[in-house]
Amino acid sequence: MKFEALLELVAAEPMFESGLLMTGAVSPGKIRLQISRWVKAGKLISLRRGLYALAQPYAKVSPHPFLVANRLCRPSYVSLQSALAWYGMIPEYVPAVTSITSGRPRPCRLPLGDFLFRHVKTPEFRGYRRIEVQPGQFAFVACREKALLDLIHLTPGADTRPYLMELRLQNLSELSPRSLQRMAADWGSPKLLRAAKQIIELRKDEKT
């Protein structure tokens, strides 16, 4: 396959899997070798085994970091500080995209950014939704309440008011106290129930 043919096939896609190129009467070995050459030449970016993105200036569309995170590790959803910053609930810029997975957690450093994955047990792998993060690109992202609870669950001492104050939480009026309490109760964690109570109090303070 020539590179021009690849561009015609995937230039409008944020990412593509190598399996897309192995349909019909083609040699998988030759396709993999050609992909390896394109990666070495800087024409393709290897994201993980079998997943690639076009490098600039060949790409017509850049993949959103949240979409990349979803595709790097399945199943996963964006959460913690990354989701909180997306919702405008914390003021800090978050350089790495942090996600939750029920699989093996691992870091990934790529030309497209840094990606971290944190583990939760399968019963707690919930509280996320599919949202449009960029025109035509959709990713799984934790809802506001779950992003906070994931962060508190994975951070020692995060159920205290001093820690929550350090987060400088904002726009708490967009948080649902009922959903927060229900998720904390469903988790069955005294730590999260204590944190939920503190967050609801902060929410009340924000309104006054």
GROMACS elastic network, one bead per residue, 0.5 to 0.9 nm:
[ bonds ]
;  ai    aj funct       b0    kb
    1     4     6  0.83414   500
    1     5     6  0.65381   500
    1     6     6  0.72097   500
    1    21     6  0.88333   500
    1    30     6  0.88737   500
    1    31     6  0.73728   500
    1    34     6  0.77417   500
    2     5     6  0.53325   500
    2     6     6  0.66247   500
    2     7     6  0.89465   500
    2    34     6  0.88032   500
    3     7     6  0.62772   500
    3     8     6  0.87641   500
    3    38     6  0.81777   500
    3    43     6  0.88715   500
    4     7     6  0.50793   500
    4     8     6  0.64105   500
    4     9     6  0.87875   500
    5     8     6  0.51650   500
    5     9     6  0.63985   500
    5    10     6  0.88886   500
    6     9     6  0.50824   500
    6    10     6  0.61428   500
    6    11     6  0.75886   500
    6    21     6  0.82945   500
    7    10     6  0.54042   500
    7    12     6  0.83521   500
    7    54     6  0.85121   500
    7    58     6  0.75410   500
    7    59     6  0.83418   500
    8    11     6  0.60615   500
    8    12     6  0.83770   500
    9    12     6  0.79762   500
    9    13     6  0.85911   500
    9    21     6  0.88763   500
   10    13     6  0.51961   500
   10    14     6  0.81517   500
   10    15     6  0.78197   500
   10    16     6  0.68995   500
   10    53     6  0.89474   500
   10    54     6  0.82604   500
   10    59     6  0.86489   500
   11    14     6  0.78435   500
   11    15     6  0.89395   500
   11    54     6  0.72667   500
   11    58     6  0.70764   500
   11    59     6  0.55603   500
   11    60     6  0.57422   500
   11    61     6  0.76479   500
   12    15     6  0.88935   500
   12    59     6  0.71889   500
   12    60     6  0.55529   500
   12    61     6  0.61811   500
   13    16     6  0.67344   500
   13    53     6  0.82352   500
   13    54     6  0.86942   500
   13    59     6  0.80814   500
   13    60     6  0.77775   500
   13    61     6  0.67709   500
   13    62     6  0.84232   500
   13    63     6  0.82492   500
   14    52     6  0.89851   500
   14    53     6  0.64066   500
   14    54     6  0.77469   500
   14    59     6  0.76819   500
   14    60     6  0.81068   500
   14    61     6  0.56792   500
   14    62     6  0.55218   500
   14    64     6  0.80369   500
   14    67     6  0.88645   500
   14    68     6  0.88433   500
   14   137     6  0.83456   500
   15    51     6  0.70608   500
   15    52     6  0.56677   500
   15    54     6  0.72428   500
   15    62     6  0.84795   500
   15    63     6  0.67974   500
   15    68     6  0.81701   500
   15    71     6  0.89871   500
   16    19     6  0.85111   500
   16    20     6  0.72824   500
   16    50     6  0.83673   500
   16    51     6  0.58887   500
   16    52     6  0.54962   500
   16    53     6  0.63034   500
   16    54     6  0.86614   500
   17    20     6  0.57878   500
   17    21     6  0.79242   500
   17    49     6  0.88689   500
   17    50     6  0.53705   500
   17    52     6  0.61858   500
   17    53     6  0.87403   500
   18    21     6  0.55704   500
   18    22     6  0.70247   500
   18    31     6  0.82412   500
   18    32     6  0.78087   500
   18    35     6  0.81882   500
   18    49     6  0.87875   500
   18    50     6  0.51047   500
   18    51     6  0.63455   500
   18    52     6  0.74122   500
   19    22     6  0.51542   500
   19    23     6  0.73236   500
   19    28     6  0.88149   500
   19    50     6  0.73010   500
   19    51     6  0.89876   500
   20    23     6  0.65377   500
   21    24     6  0.86536   500
   21    26     6  0.83597   500
   21    28     6  0.85086   500
   21    31     6  0.73122   500
   22    25     6  0.80528   500
   22    26     6  0.61171   500
   22    27     6  0.73586   500
   22    28     6  0.59802   500
   22    31     6  0.72037   500
   23    26     6  0.67956   500
   26    29     6  0.88286   500
   26    30     6  0.79658   500
   26    31     6  0.76342   500
   27    30     6  0.53007   500
   27    31     6  0.62962   500
   27    32     6  0.87446   500
   28    31     6  0.50531   500
   28    32     6  0.61369   500
   28    33     6  0.85590   500
   29    32     6  0.52308   500
   29    33     6  0.62133   500
   29    34     6  0.86633   500
   30    33     6  0.50335   500
   30    34     6  0.61218   500
   30    35     6  0.86026   500
   31    34     6  0.51020   500
   31    35     6  0.61601   500
   31    36     6  0.85976   500
   32    35     6  0.50930   500
   32    36     6  0.61641   500
   32    37     6  0.87039   500
   33    36     6  0.50785   500
   33    37     6  0.63541   500
   33    38     6  0.87898   500
   34    37     6  0.50793   500
   34    38     6  0.62958   500
   34    39     6  0.86887   500
   35    38     6  0.50604   500
   35    39     6  0.62029   500
   35    40     6  0.86701   500
   35    44     6  0.77017   500
   36    39     6  0.51230   500
   36    40     6  0.62826   500
   36    41     6  0.86261   500
   36    44     6  0.86863   500
   36    46     6  0.88839   500
   37    40     6  0.50891   500
   37    41     6  0.60931   500
   37    42     6  0.86837   500
   37    43     6  0.87631   500
   37    44     6  0.89613   500
   38    42     6  0.62771   500
   38    43     6  0.52000   500
   38    44     6  0.56399   500
   38    45     6  0.86095   500
   39    42     6  0.51932   500
   39    43     6  0.57831   500
   39    45     6  0.59159   500
   39    46     6  0.66825   500
   39    52     6  0.89333   500
   39    55     6  0.89904   500
   40    43     6  0.76332   500
   40    44     6  0.79527   500
   40    45     6  0.89618   500
   41    44     6  0.77061   500
   42    45     6  0.70664   500
   42    54     6  0.89749   500
   42    55     6  0.67421   500
   42    56     6  0.87684   500
   43    53     6  0.89174   500
   43    54     6  0.62933   500
   43    55     6  0.51981   500
   43    56     6  0.74766   500
   43    57     6  0.85603   500
   43    58     6  0.74208   500
   44    52     6  0.65255   500
   44    53     6  0.57865   500
   44    55     6  0.50669   500
   44    56     6  0.86391   500
   44    58     6  0.88674   500
   45    51     6  0.86619   500
   45    52     6  0.55053   500
   45    53     6  0.51311   500
   45    54     6  0.60756   500
   45    55     6  0.59097   500
   45   110     6  0.85527   500
   45   111     6  0.75182   500
   45   112     6  0.85427   500
   46    49     6  0.73088   500
   46    50     6  0.79190   500
   46    51     6  0.63289   500
   46    53     6  0.67565   500
   46    54     6  0.89767   500
   46   110     6  0.83562   500
   47    50     6  0.80207   500
   47    51     6  0.55235   500
   47    52     6  0.54118   500
   47    53     6  0.72522   500
   47    68     6  0.82776   500
   47    71     6  0.89138   500
   47    72     6  0.69859   500
   47   108     6  0.88884   500
   47   110     6  0.69244   500
   47   111     6  0.86776   500
   47   112     6  0.85667   500
   48    51     6  0.52838   500
   48    52     6  0.72248   500
   48    72     6  0.65550   500
   49    52     6  0.82464   500
   51    71     6  0.82504   500
   51    72     6  0.81388   500
   53    59     6  0.78500   500
   53    62     6  0.84444   500
   53    63     6  0.80476   500
   54    57     6  0.82546   500
   54    58     6  0.60577   500
   54    59     6  0.50951   500
   54    60     6  0.86065   500
   54    61     6  0.89726   500
   54    62     6  0.84993   500
   55    58     6  0.58320   500
   55    59     6  0.59618   500
   55    62     6  0.89539   500
   56    59     6  0.55463   500
   56    60     6  0.85057   500
   56    62     6  0.88759   500
   57    60     6  0.79651   500
   59    62     6  0.66410   500
   63    66     6  0.83007   500
   63    67     6  0.65214   500
   63    68     6  0.64947   500
   63   112     6  0.85677   500
   63   134     6  0.85646   500
   63   137     6  0.77619   500
   64    67     6  0.53046   500
   64    68     6  0.63979   500
   64    69     6  0.88066   500
   64   133     6  0.70478   500
   64   134     6  0.66316   500
   64   137     6  0.72949   500
   64   138     6  0.88148   500
   64   139     6  0.87493   500
   65    69     6  0.61651   500
   65    70     6  0.87024   500
   65    97     6  0.70452   500
   65   112     6  0.73542   500
   65   113     6  0.73423   500
   65   114     6  0.89724   500
   65   115     6  0.85590   500
   66    69     6  0.50540   500
   66    70     6  0.63225   500
   66    71     6  0.87756   500
   66    77     6  0.83540   500
   66    78     6  0.65250   500
   66    82     6  0.89068   500
   66    97     6  0.70187   500
   66    98     6  0.89913   500
   66    99     6  0.87658   500
   66   133     6  0.74541   500
   66   138     6  0.84326   500
   66   139     6  0.60393   500
   66   140     6  0.78203   500
   66   141     6  0.79283   500
   67    70     6  0.51270   500
   67    71     6  0.63369   500
   67    72     6  0.86303   500
   67   133     6  0.80125   500
   67   137     6  0.71379   500
   67   138     6  0.66530   500
   67   139     6  0.50906   500
   67   140     6  0.78794   500
   68    71     6  0.51974   500
   68    72     6  0.60263   500
   68    73     6  0.88545   500
   68   112     6  0.83577   500
   68   115     6  0.87812   500
   68   139     6  0.86600   500
   69    72     6  0.51506   500
   69    73     6  0.65992   500
   69    74     6  0.89196   500
   69    76     6  0.77741   500
   69    77     6  0.77670   500
   69    78     6  0.72819   500
   69    97     6  0.71056   500
   69    98     6  0.80692   500
   69    99     6  0.71582   500
   69   115     6  0.65332   500
   69   116     6  0.83968   500
   69   117     6  0.86623   500
   69   139     6  0.86040   500
   70    73     6  0.58416   500
   70    74     6  0.64548   500
   70    75     6  0.73501   500
   70    76     6  0.57196   500
   70    77     6  0.61243   500
   70    78     6  0.74062   500
   70    99     6  0.81076   500
   70   139     6  0.65918   500
   70   140     6  0.68862   500
   71    74     6  0.63960   500
   71    75     6  0.85031   500
   71    76     6  0.83368   500
   72    76     6  0.86932   500
   72   108     6  0.85254   500
   72   115     6  0.87392   500
   73    76     6  0.59811   500
   73    77     6  0.89427   500
   73    99     6  0.89919   500
   73   101     6  0.75605   500
   73   103     6  0.83219   500
   73   104     6  0.89752   500
   73   105     6  0.89072   500
   73   117     6  0.80809   500
   74    77     6  0.85429   500
   74   101     6  0.73688   500
   74   102     6  0.87012   500
   74   103     6  0.78585   500
   75   100     6  0.85136   500
   75   101     6  0.59155   500
   75   102     6  0.68433   500
   75   103     6  0.72644   500
   76    99     6  0.62868   500
   76   100     6  0.53919   500
   76   102     6  0.71780   500
   76   103     6  0.82562   500
   76   117     6  0.80479   500
   76   125     6  0.83730   500
   76   140     6  0.75561   500
   76   141     6  0.88570   500
   77    98     6  0.86774   500
   77    99     6  0.53324   500
   77   100     6  0.54611   500
   77   101     6  0.68173   500
   77   125     6  0.87493   500
   77   126     6  0.89332   500
   77   128     6  0.68651   500
   77   129     6  0.84399   500
   77   139     6  0.76494   500
   77   141     6  0.51485   500
   77   142     6  0.64323   500
   78    82     6  0.67526   500
   78    83     6  0.60873   500
   78    97     6  0.71884   500
   78    98     6  0.59936   500
   78   100     6  0.62578   500
   78   117     6  0.87917   500
   78   128     6  0.83268   500
   78   139     6  0.80691   500
   78   140     6  0.63874   500
   78   142     6  0.60230   500
   78   147     6  0.83223   500
   79    82     6  0.57781   500
   79    84     6  0.72769   500
   79    97     6  0.83734   500
   79    98     6  0.61280   500
   79    99     6  0.50942   500
   79   100     6  0.62305   500
   79   128     6  0.84760   500
   79   141     6  0.61934   500
   79   142     6  0.51748   500
   79   143     6  0.81102   500
   79   144     6  0.86860   500
   79   146     6  0.77018   500
   79   148     6  0.81380   500
   79   150     6  0.71743   500
   79   151     6  0.79007   500
   80    83     6  0.56681   500
   80    84     6  0.62491   500
   80    85     6  0.87064   500
   80    98     6  0.65097   500
   80    99     6  0.71703   500
   80   100     6  0.81786   500
   80   142     6  0.81493   500
   80   146     6  0.83264   500
   80   148     6  0.62327   500
   80   149     6  0.81375   500
   80   150     6  0.60488   500
   80   152     6  0.86101   500
   81    85     6  0.58902   500
   81    86     6  0.83912   500
   81    89     6  0.89436   500
   81    90     6  0.76548   500
   81    92     6  0.87472   500
   81    94     6  0.68077   500
   81    97     6  0.82791   500
   81    98     6  0.71745   500
   81   147     6  0.74853   500
   81   148     6  0.81291   500
   81   151     6  0.73696   500
   82    85     6  0.53079   500
   82    86     6  0.62372   500
   82    87     6  0.88257   500
   82    93     6  0.87079   500
   82    94     6  0.60895   500
   82    95     6  0.84407   500
   82    96     6  0.75529   500
   82    97     6  0.56329   500
   82    98     6  0.58628   500
   82    99     6  0.79281   500
   82   147     6  0.85723   500
   83    87     6  0.62948   500
   83    88     6  0.86303   500
   83    89     6  0.86411   500
   83    97     6  0.86141   500
   83    98     6  0.82329   500
   83    99     6  0.87174   500
   83   141     6  0.66257   500
   83   142     6  0.65406   500
   83   143     6  0.78240   500
   83   144     6  0.73286   500
   83   147     6  0.62663   500
   83   148     6  0.88229   500
   84    87     6  0.52133   500
   84    88     6  0.62307   500
   84    89     6  0.51013   500
   84    90     6  0.59775   500
   84   142     6  0.88962   500
   84   143     6  0.88546   500
   84   144     6  0.66008   500
   84   147     6  0.64828   500
   84   148     6  0.73230   500
   84   169     6  0.88742   500
   85    89     6  0.57356   500
   85    90     6  0.52600   500
   85    91     6  0.67355   500
   85    92     6  0.69445   500
   85    93     6  0.70504   500
   85    94     6  0.70146   500
   86    89     6  0.76296   500
   86    90     6  0.86101   500
   87    90     6  0.80719   500
   87   143     6  0.89133   500
   87   144     6  0.71728   500
   87   171     6  0.86173   500
   88    91     6  0.67318   500
   88   169     6  0.88292   500
   88   170     6  0.71688   500
   88   171     6  0.69388   500
   89   144     6  0.82476   500
   89   168     6  0.82229   500
   89   169     6  0.54264   500
   89   171     6  0.56017   500
   89   172     6  0.70015   500
   89   174     6  0.89956   500
   90    93     6  0.84740   500
   90   167     6  0.65970   500
   90   168     6  0.60947   500
   90   169     6  0.51467   500
   90   170     6  0.59883   500
   90   171     6  0.84827   500
   91   167     6  0.85546   500
   91   168     6  0.72157   500
   91   169     6  0.77660   500
   91   170     6  0.77159   500
   92   167     6  0.89413   500
   94    97     6  0.72759   500
   95   113     6  0.79666   500
   95   114     6  0.73732   500
   96   113     6  0.68025   500
   96   115     6  0.54638   500
   96   116     6  0.68905   500
   97   113     6  0.79493   500
   97   114     6  0.63931   500
   97   116     6  0.61033   500
   97   117     6  0.84351   500
   98   114     6  0.86900   500
   98   115     6  0.59279   500
   98   117     6  0.57085   500
   98   118     6  0.73746   500
   99   115     6  0.77491   500
   99   116     6  0.61925   500
   99   118     6  0.61647   500
   99   119     6  0.86589   500
   99   141     6  0.84784   500
   99   142     6  0.89486   500
  100   103     6  0.88273   500
  100   105     6  0.82189   500
  100   116     6  0.85814   500
  100   117     6  0.55923   500
  100   119     6  0.57911   500
  100   120     6  0.68167   500
  100   125     6  0.76756   500
  100   142     6  0.88441   500
  100   150     6  0.81049   500
  101   104     6  0.72169   500
  101   105     6  0.68489   500
  101   117     6  0.63698   500
  101   118     6  0.60281   500
  101   119     6  0.50829   500
  101   120     6  0.63559   500
  101   121     6  0.84628   500
  101   122     6  0.85414   500
  101   125     6  0.71517   500
  102   105     6  0.81930   500
  102   118     6  0.82871   500
  102   119     6  0.54838   500
  102   120     6  0.53841   500
  102   121     6  0.57295   500
  102   122     6  0.54069   500
  102   123     6  0.88878   500
  102   124     6  0.84088   500
  102   125     6  0.63681   500
  103   118     6  0.87606   500
  103   119     6  0.65117   500
  103   120     6  0.81168   500
  103   121     6  0.85475   500
  103   122     6  0.85605   500
  104   117     6  0.80905   500
  104   118     6  0.80465   500
  104   119     6  0.66573   500
  105   116     6  0.76550   500
  105   118     6  0.50851   500
  105   119     6  0.55304   500
  106   115     6  0.84712   500
  106   116     6  0.62595   500
  106   117     6  0.54137   500
  106   118     6  0.73818   500
  107   114     6  0.75782   500
  107   115     6  0.57510   500
  107   117     6  0.61919   500
  107   118     6  0.89679   500
  108   113     6  0.83181   500
  108   114     6  0.58406   500
  108   116     6  0.63711   500
  108   117     6  0.85167   500
  109   112     6  0.81040   500
  109   113     6  0.62073   500
  109   115     6  0.63053   500
  109   116     6  0.86732   500
  110   113     6  0.52171   500
  110   114     6  0.60381   500
  110   115     6  0.79930   500
  111   114     6  0.81346   500
  118   154     6  0.82441   500
  119   154     6  0.88189   500
  120   123     6  0.81980   500
  120   124     6  0.62282   500
  120   125     6  0.65379   500
  120   150     6  0.84621   500
  120   154     6  0.86799   500
  121   124     6  0.55934   500
  121   125     6  0.66401   500
  122   125     6  0.51261   500
  122   126     6  0.84144   500
  123   126     6  0.74563   500
  123   187     6  0.84500   500
  124   127     6  0.81663   500
  124   186     6  0.89073   500
  124   187     6  0.69317   500
  125   128     6  0.84184   500
  126   129     6  0.87334   500
  126   142     6  0.79826   500
  126   146     6  0.80976   500
  127   141     6  0.86171   500
  127   142     6  0.57636   500
  127   143     6  0.60478   500
  127   144     6  0.89165   500
  127   145     6  0.80314   500
  127   146     6  0.55498   500
  127   147     6  0.83107   500
  127   183     6  0.81465   500
  128   140     6  0.62696   500
  128   141     6  0.52353   500
  128   143     6  0.52935   500
  128   144     6  0.89013   500
  128   146     6  0.73522   500
  128   147     6  0.85840   500
  129   139     6  0.80248   500
  129   140     6  0.53082   500
  129   141     6  0.55735   500
  129   142     6  0.62593   500
  129   143     6  0.67837   500
  130   138     6  0.62406   500
  130   139     6  0.53353   500
  130   141     6  0.63340   500
  130   142     6  0.87699   500
  131   137     6  0.83858   500
  131   138     6  0.53307   500
  131   139     6  0.56454   500
  131   140     6  0.64037   500
  131   141     6  0.69390   500
  132   135     6  0.66996   500
  132   136     6  0.69300   500
  132   137     6  0.56612   500
  132   139     6  0.65404   500
  132   140     6  0.89640   500
  133   136     6  0.81731   500
  133   137     6  0.59669   500
  133   138     6  0.56719   500
  133   139     6  0.65594   500
  134   137     6  0.50730   500
  134   138     6  0.70790   500
  135   138     6  0.82317   500
  141   147     6  0.85065   500
  142   145     6  0.78577   500
  142   146     6  0.57575   500
  142   147     6  0.53872   500
  142   150     6  0.89944   500
  143   146     6  0.54048   500
  143   147     6  0.61047   500
  143   148     6  0.87470   500
  144   147     6  0.52855   500
  144   148     6  0.64666   500
  144   149     6  0.88230   500
  144   174     6  0.83092   500
  144   175     6  0.65199   500
  144   176     6  0.85113   500
  144   180     6  0.88059   500
  145   148     6  0.53696   500
  145   149     6  0.63327   500
  145   150     6  0.86873   500
  145   175     6  0.65569   500
  145   176     6  0.72414   500
  145   177     6  0.84486   500
  145   179     6  0.69028   500
  145   180     6  0.52854   500
  145   181     6  0.89718   500
  145   183     6  0.78338   500
  146   150     6  0.58953   500
  146   151     6  0.84386   500
  146   179     6  0.89207   500
  146   180     6  0.74791   500
  146   183     6  0.73235   500
  146   184     6  0.88345   500
  147   150     6  0.51887   500
  147   151     6  0.62680   500
  147   152     6  0.87256   500
  148   151     6  0.51768   500
  148   152     6  0.62359   500
  148   153     6  0.85604   500
  148   180     6  0.88604   500
  149   152     6  0.50400   500
  149   153     6  0.59062   500
  149   154     6  0.85314   500
  149   180     6  0.80437   500
  149   183     6  0.81366   500
  149   184     6  0.72714   500
  149   192     6  0.66463   500
  149   195     6  0.81611   500
  149   196     6  0.80735   500
  150   153     6  0.51106   500
  150   154     6  0.62269   500
  150   155     6  0.85885   500
  151   154     6  0.53619   500
  151   155     6  0.60830   500
  151   158     6  0.79398   500
  152   155     6  0.51948   500
  152   156     6  0.75357   500
  152   157     6  0.79776   500
  152   158     6  0.50070   500
  152   159     6  0.64466   500
  152   191     6  0.82714   500
  152   192     6  0.70255   500
  152   195     6  0.75580   500
  153   156     6  0.76431   500
  153   158     6  0.75477   500
  153   159     6  0.85239   500
  153   189     6  0.86753   500
  153   191     6  0.76574   500
  153   192     6  0.68315   500
  154   158     6  0.83342   500
  155   158     6  0.55207   500
  155   159     6  0.87200   500
  156   159     6  0.81375   500
  157   160     6  0.62409   500
  157   163     6  0.72998   500
  157   191     6  0.88534   500
  158   161     6  0.81055   500
  158   162     6  0.85065   500
  158   163     6  0.55660   500
  158   164     6  0.68156   500
  158   191     6  0.84226   500
  158   192     6  0.89600   500
  158   195     6  0.74833   500
  159   162     6  0.87468   500
  159   163     6  0.71656   500
  159   164     6  0.73377   500
  159   191     6  0.59954   500
  159   192     6  0.67505   500
  159   193     6  0.85528   500
  159   194     6  0.61610   500
  159   196     6  0.81696   500
  159   198     6  0.77287   500
  160   163     6  0.54893   500
  160   164     6  0.64387   500
  160   165     6  0.86985   500
  160   194     6  0.80406   500
  160   195     6  0.67734   500
  160   198     6  0.75841   500
  161   164     6  0.50530   500
  161   165     6  0.59762   500
  161   166     6  0.85659   500
  161   195     6  0.80160   500
  161   198     6  0.63953   500
  161   199     6  0.83045   500
  161   202     6  0.88689   500
  162   165     6  0.50557   500
  162   166     6  0.62546   500
  162   167     6  0.89347   500
  163   166     6  0.50562   500
  163   167     6  0.66756   500
  164   167     6  0.52414   500
  164   168     6  0.70936   500
  164   169     6  0.73538   500
  164   195     6  0.83948   500
  164   198     6  0.80725   500
  164   199     6  0.75929   500
  164   202     6  0.88028   500
  165   168     6  0.53639   500
  165   169     6  0.71003   500
  165   202     6  0.86263   500
  166   169     6  0.81248   500
  167   170     6  0.89241   500
  169   172     6  0.69364   500
  169   202     6  0.85222   500
  170   173     6  0.82706   500
  170   203     6  0.86623   500
  170   206     6  0.79336   500
  171   174     6  0.59454   500
  171   175     6  0.77227   500
  171   203     6  0.84728   500
  171   206     6  0.82003   500
  172   175     6  0.51731   500
  172   176     6  0.84800   500
  172   199     6  0.84615   500
  172   200     6  0.85437   500
  172   202     6  0.79064   500
  172   203     6  0.53243   500
  172   204     6  0.86674   500
  172   206     6  0.72139   500
  172   207     6  0.87149   500
  173   176     6  0.76966   500
  173   203     6  0.64101   500
  173   204     6  0.84692   500
  173   206     6  0.78199   500
  173   207     6  0.75004   500
  175   178     6  0.89424   500
  175   179     6  0.82235   500
  175   180     6  0.77750   500
  175   200     6  0.88712   500
  175   203     6  0.81743   500
  176   179     6  0.52788   500
  176   180     6  0.61349   500
  176   181     6  0.86501   500
  176   200     6  0.89521   500
  177   180     6  0.50179   500
  177   181     6  0.60842   500
  177   182     6  0.84699   500
  177   196     6  0.80054   500
  177   197     6  0.88984   500
  177   199     6  0.84949   500
  177   200     6  0.61941   500
  177   203     6  0.86617   500
  178   181     6  0.52846   500
  178   182     6  0.60731   500
  178   183     6  0.85810   500
  179   182     6  0.50523   500
  179   183     6  0.60143   500
  179   184     6  0.84721   500
  180   183     6  0.53256   500
  180   184     6  0.61904   500
  180   185     6  0.85882   500
  180   193     6  0.89406   500
  180   196     6  0.63215   500
  180   199     6  0.89180   500
  180   200     6  0.85742   500
  181   184     6  0.51300   500
  181   185     6  0.60432   500
  181   186     6  0.85207   500
  181   192     6  0.87014   500
  181   193     6  0.68895   500
  181   196     6  0.60319   500
  181   197     6  0.78016   500
  181   200     6  0.89733   500
  182   185     6  0.50592   500
  182   186     6  0.60164   500
  182   187     6  0.85271   500
  183   186     6  0.50560   500
  183   187     6  0.61620   500
  183   188     6  0.87549   500
  183   192     6  0.88355   500
  184   187     6  0.51396   500
  184   188     6  0.65707   500
  184   189     6  0.66647   500
  184   190     6  0.82413   500
  184   191     6  0.86618   500
  184   192     6  0.53287   500
  184   193     6  0.53804   500
  184   194     6  0.88977   500
  184   195     6  0.86180   500
  184   196     6  0.69140   500
  185   188     6  0.51125   500
  185   189     6  0.69431   500
  185   190     6  0.83003   500
  185   192     6  0.78929   500
  185   193     6  0.65164   500
  186   189     6  0.81644   500
  187   190     6  0.89297   500
  187   192     6  0.78404   500
  187   193     6  0.89234   500
  188   191     6  0.89118   500
  188   192     6  0.80458   500
  188   193     6  0.81216   500
  189   192     6  0.53159   500
  189   193     6  0.63679   500
  189   194     6  0.87398   500
  190   193     6  0.50090   500
  190   194     6  0.61449   500
  190   195     6  0.85603   500
  191   194     6  0.52432   500
  191   195     6  0.62516   500
  191   196     6  0.86670   500
  192   196     6  0.59563   500
  192   197     6  0.85518   500
  193   196     6  0.50647   500
  193   197     6  0.63306   500
  193   198     6  0.87671   500
  194   197     6  0.52665   500
  194   198     6  0.64438   500
  194   199     6  0.88123   500
  195   198     6  0.50481   500
  195   199     6  0.61418   500
  195   200     6  0.86204   500
  196   199     6  0.50880   500
  196   200     6  0.61767   500
  196   201     6  0.86290   500
  197   200     6  0.52474   500
  197   201     6  0.63520   500
  197   202     6  0.87767   500
  198   201     6  0.51261   500
  198   202     6  0.62953   500
  198   203     6  0.86486   500
  199   203     6  0.61185   500
  199   204     6  0.86900   500
  200   204     6  0.63437   500
  200   205     6  0.86952   500
  201   204     6  0.50961   500
  201   205     6  0.62916   500
  201   206     6  0.86954   500
  202   206     6  0.61467   500
  202   207     6  0.88062   500
  203   206     6  0.51221   500
  203   207     6  0.66231   500
  204   207     6  0.53247   500
  204   208     6  0.66939   500
  205   208     6  0.53110   500
